[in-house]
Amino acid sequence: MLSELENPWVIIMLLGTFIWLLIAYLIQRRIRKKAHYYDERNQYETNRAKAKSWDIMFLIMIISILIVLIVEGVSFSYFFLVGLFFYTFFP
């Protein structure tokens, strides 16, 4: 794996990709500043949308846990969903 890094074209391509990503990031940041993506109102609306999506995800997880418990009983999938639920909402 490291022998591939001895080839100068691989290193040139990695550096070129890094420079390309950096330029794209800076251009997108300038566009977003002009479109007021970083003002307080946009951040407030984004945070509210994220909160609503987490509320919906919470309900979906509870419903799916109940469905798995009713259909399959206490099995691996039930414990997997409960573990995923606690890992997601109570880190």
Stockholm file with secondary structure:
# STOCKHOLM 1.0

chainA/1-91         MLSELENPWVIIMLLGTFIWLLIAYLIQRRIRKKAHYYDERNQYETNRAKAKSWDIMFLIMIISILIVLIVEGVSFSYFFLVGLFFYTFFP
#=GR chainA/1-91 SS CGGGGGSHHHHHHHHHHHHHHHHHHHHHHHHHHHTTTTSHHHHHHHHHHHHHHHHHHHHHHHHHHHHHHHHHCSSHHHHHHHHHHHHHHCC
#=GC SS_cons        CGGGGGSHHHHHHHHHHHHHHHHHHHHHHHHHHHTTTTSHHHHHHHHHHHHHHHHHHHHHHHHHHHHHHHHHCSSHHHHHHHHHHHHHHCC
//
